[in-house]
Amino acid sequence: MGKTDCQGTGFCSDLSATDARQVATICTPKRYRKGTLVYPADGSGEFVLFLKAGRVKTFQLSEGGKEKIISILKKGGMFGEVALFSPDGAGQIIAQALDEAEMCAFDKRDLEELVRDCPQVAIKVIQSLSGKLLKATRQIECLSLMNVHERMKCMLGELADKI
């Protein structure tokens, strides 16, 4: 994977040739072995990652060490983008490679500039954030508005989607 290769992330699809070239100039290829922590929980997440291959688990840890899985990302998945708009929010998420994983990394400042300059890139970031917001809203509905039987059905449906 070369410095200019962001194809296969889903992020470069539907971009104009000019925008794709601009994205490629700031994309840094990364590879992680299975089990490697990809994104820190210490708030130092100064980059956004797009998954090209493999799977990545995003999660939070309680003070007691209990793990709450947020998502299982597959090819085309994006994470770290919350740090673009909410510096405090990024420090709560940990990401770990579940398989050998290939990614494109973008420095937060470079991606911020790209979002300002390229409307299609901004739309891609907004689509990712809105998808995550929709998922969180559904989870809140499931937990707060449904009886036990309906919650189990909802949670099993979510688990099936993750596989």
N, C-alpha and C positions, 0 to 999 in steps of 0.2 A: 504494500500500500504506500504510494508516494505522497509527498507533501500536498500535491494538488488533487488527491483522490478523495472526494467526498461522495462519490456516486455509491449507491447502495444503502445510504442512510435514510432515504426518504426525504431528507431535508433538501437535497438538490433537485429532486423531481419537480417538474412544473416551473422551474426558474428559467428566466431568459438566459441565453448563453453568456451575456455580460455579467448578470448577477451570479451565475454559477462559477464563473472565473473569479469573481471577487470573493465569493465564499471559499473557493479552493485556496486562495492565497493566505487565508488565516487559519485553515484547518491543519491541525497537527495530528498525525496518526498515533494511536495508542493501542497497545495489546496488553491484556491482563490474563493471568492464569486463573484457573478455577479456584475459588475460595479467596482470591485477593480482594481486599477492600479497595474500591474504585473511587469512592467519594467520601470525604471525611465527615465526622459528626462534630468537629471542633469549630465550625463556622468559617473555616479557611477555604471554602469552596469558591475559588476564583475562576472557575471554568464551567462550561456547559458541554455535555457529552451527547453524541448521537451514536446509537448502536448500529454497527454494520453487520456483525455476526455474533452469535452466542446469545446468552441470556444473562440478565442482571436483576438481582433482587434489591429493591429499595425498601428500607425499614427504619423504624425508630426503636430505641431501647428505653424502657422505663428505668426509674432509679434503681429498681430491684433487679434489673438485668433482663426483664422479660421483653421478648422481641415481638413487635407488631409489624407485620408485613404490609407495606403500602401498595406495592405493585411488583409484578414480575414482567420485566421489559424484554421484548424480543426485537429482532431486526427492525430498524426504523424508529425504535423508541428513543426518547429524549429525556434527559434529566439534568438537574442543576439550573434549569432556567428560572426557577423561583428566585434565585439569588440575583438575577438581573433587576428585579423590581422590588424585592424585599430582602435586604441583607440579613435580617434576623431569622427569616424563615429557612434559609439554607442550612443553618447549623444543626437542625434537628434531624436531617435525613442522612442515612448511611446507605451506600450502595456497594454491593458485593457481587463479583462475577460468579455465576452458577456453573458456567462452562468456560472454555477458552473464549475470550471476548475480544472483538476488534471494534474500535471506536474512532470517531473523529472528535477531537477536543478543540474547543474554541475558548480563548481567553475571554473573560467576562467583558473587559473594556473593548476588545476588538468586536465582539458580537453586538455590544450596545451601539457602537458606531455603525455597524452593518445594518442593524434594525432601523436606525435613523435614516440611512441612505437608500435602503432597498425595501420598498413597500411589500414585495412578495415574501421577503425574509421575515418582516414584521408579522405578516399574516400567518406564516408557519408557526412562529412562536406563540401567537395568540391562539391558534387552533390547538396547540399542545396544552396550553394552560386552560383553555375552556374545556377540553376533554377531561382533564384532571379535576376541574371544578364540578363538572357534571357527575363524574364518578363519586366524588365526595358527597355531593348533594344526595345522590341515590343511597349512599351508605347511611347518611343521617336519617333519611326517610325510613330506611329498613330498620334501623335501630330504635327509632323513636315513635314511629306510627303504626308498626305492625305487631300482631300478637306473636307468641313464640313459634307457632307452626309456620306462619308467613315469614318470620325472620330466618328460620332454618332453610326454607325454600329459597329465599333471597341470597343467603350466604352460600348455599350450595351452587346456585347459579353463578355467583361471582367466582367461586373456586373453579368451576368448569371453564369459565372464560380465561382464567389464568394459565390453564394447562395447554 
